[in-house]
Amino acid sequence: MTSLTGKKIIVVGGSSGIGFGVAAAALEHGAEVVIVGRSEDKLKAAEERLGAGRVTAIPADMANEADVARLFDAVGAFDHLVATAGTPPPNFPIGETDMDFVRGFVDGKLIGSVMLAKHAVRKLNKGGSMIFTSGINKDRPPVPGGAVVATVAGSFTYFARALALELAPTRVNIVSPGWVDTEMWDEIVGEAKTGYFEQMGGRIPAGRIARPADIAPAYLYLMQNEFMTGETVHIDGGQRLV
């Protein structure tokens, strides 16, 4: 296992949720951290929470290729890329699918990850890695309305396997979390979140819903393990089992 001390890590989606947890954990391990997000206000708030002067914040939209290219030009050489950014997924029954919403979701999640990989290779140091994020919906799709999000989440496993071969020895891996108590859940279900979490937390073997700090170590492990590539790491408290 290699040290993260002095390594430069880009966390796309680092202003909140899982990405914020990864940024905080990486700082604790001595890394130099760049957090990226669409909202300048959220980035500023994240900087303050992480400690002024401890991180660099760069606003960018991963669905906009010009923004993505500018991001890597601004950062320069770096060691690890972590992508956790996302938007609330579509949940339409297939016969009622809003195609504009679906295209926006696919652009932001899947196409955005392809663009990140495209431009990251120009600046990624030898021995570095890319880590993308899928999720439990590929294994336990909500019914009805889970077809699109399951398809997108599931595609990341094959994306990583192909890139791990193409970019070797650069390592490419996926983290697949279960439900995690993040701000996105407030957007998706609002005040009903507590009830959803109590119900699911009572079902899964771990006995509760994860916090970002529970998930962040999986990303650090993939950065530090030089023999791990092309893999999907599930960290879901056993949610796939129920």
Residue pairs with C-beta under 8 A, 6 or more apart in sequence:
1 224
1 225
1 226
2 127
2 223
2 224
2 226
3 29
3 30
3 224
4 26
4 29
4 30
4 31
4 220
4 223
4 224
5 29
5 30
5 31
6 30
6 31
6 32
7 31
7 32
7 79
7 80
7 223
8 31
8 32
8 33
8 34
8 75
8 77
8 78
8 79
8 80
9 23
9 26
9 31
9 32
9 33
9 34
9 78
9 79
9 80
9 81
9 82
9 223
10 34
10 36
10 71
10 75
10 78
10 80
10 81
10 82
10 120
11 19
11 22
11 23
11 26
11 33
11 34
11 35
11 36
11 82
11 84
12 19
12 36
12 37
12 60
12 62
12 81
12 82
12 83
12 84
12 85
12 116
13 19
13 36
13 37
13 83
13 84
13 85
13 86
13 133
14 20
14 22
14 23
14 33
14 34
14 35
14 36
14 37
14 46
14 55
14 82
14 84
15 35
15 37
15 39
15 42
15 43
15 45
15 46
15 57
16 37
16 42
16 46
16 182
16 183
17 84
17 180
17 182
17 183
17 184
17 212
18 84
18 133
18 177
18 180
18 182
18 212
18 215
18 216
19 35
19 37
19 82
19 84
19 85
20 35
20 46
20 49
20 50
20 212
21 211
21 212
21 213
21 215
21 216
22 82
22 84
22 212
22 215
22 216
22 219
22 220
23 33
23 35
23 46
23 50
23 55
24 50
24 213
24 216
25 213
25 216
25 217
25 219
25 220
26 33
26 220
26 223
27 33
27 50
27 51
27 54
27 55
29 220
32 56
33 50
33 54
33 55
33 56
34 55
34 56
34 57
34 58
34 75
34 78
35 43
35 46
35 47
35 50
35 55
35 56
35 57
35 58
36 43
36 57
36 58
36 59
36 60
36 62
36 71
36 85
37 43
37 46
37 57
37 59
37 60
37 85
38 59
38 60
38 61
38 85
39 59
40 59
43 57
43 58
43 59
44 57
46 55
46 57
47 54
47 55
47 57
56 75
58 71
58 74
58 75
60 67
60 68
60 70
60 71
61 67
62 68
62 83
62 85
62 108
62 112
62 113
62 115
62 116
63 104
63 107
63 108
63 111
63 112
63 115
65 115
65 119
68 112
68 115
68 116
68 118
68 119
69 119
71 119
72 119
72 120
72 122
72 123
75 123
76 123
77 123
77 124
77 125
78 123
78 124
78 125
78 128
79 124
79 125
79 127
79 128
79 129
79 223
80 128
80 129
80 130
80 131
80 223
81 116
81 120
81 124
81 128
81 129
81 130
81 131
82 131
82 219
82 223
83 112
83 113
83 116
83 130
83 131
83 132
83 133
84 133
85 108
85 112
86 108
86 109
86 133
86 184
87 104
87 105
87 108
87 109
87 184
88 184
88 187
88 188
89 105
89 137
89 148
89 149
89 152
90 97
90 98
90 101
90 102
90 105
90 145
90 148
90 149
91 142
91 145
91 146
91 149
92 98
92 101
92 145
92 148
93 144
93 145
94 144
94 145
94 147
97 148
102 148
105 148
105 149
105 152
106 148
106 152
109 152
110 152
110 155
110 156
110 159
113 132
113 156
113 159
114 159
116 130
117 130
117 163
117 172
120 130
121 167
121 170
124 130
124 170
126 169
126 170
127 169
127 226
128 170
128 171
129 170
129 171
129 172
129 173
129 222
129 223
129 229
130 163
130 167
130 170
130 171
130 172
130 173
131 172
131 173
131 174
131 175
131 219
131 222
131 223
132 156
132 159
132 160
132 172
132 173
132 174
132 175
133 156
133 174
133 175
133 176
133 177
134 153
134 154
134 156
134 157
134 174
134 175
134 176
134 232
135 149
135 153
135 176
135 177
135 178
136 153
136 176
136 177
136 178
136 179
136 236
136 239
136 240
137 146
137 149
137 150
137 153
138 150
138 153
138 154
138 157
138 176
139 176
139 234
139 240
140 239
140 240
141 147
141 149
141 150
142 149
153 176
156 174
156 176
156 232
157 174
157 232
159 172
159 174
160 172
160 173
160 174
160 230
160 231
160 232
161 230
163 172
164 171
164 172
164 173
164 229
164 230
165 230
168 229
171 222
171 226
171 228
171 229
172 229
172 230
173 222
173 228
173 229
173 230
173 231
173 232
173 233
174 231
174 232
174 233
175 215
175 218
175 219
175 222
175 232
175 233
175 235
176 232
176 233
176 234
176 235
176 236
177 210
177 215
177 218
177 235
177 236
178 204
178 209
178 210
178 235
178 236
178 237
178 239
178 240
179 185
179 197
179 200
179 209
179 210
179 236
179 239
180 209
180 210
180 211
180 212
180 214
180 215
181 193
181 197
181 209
181 210
181 211
181 212
182 212
185 193
185 196
185 197
186 193
189 196
197 209
200 209
200 239
201 207
201 208
201 209
203 242
204 236
204 237
204 238
204 239
204 241
204 242
205 237
205 238
205 241
205 242
206 237
206 238
207 237
208 237
209 237
210 235
210 236
210 237
214 235
214 237
215 235
218 233
218 235
221 228
221 233
222 228
222 231
222 233
234 240
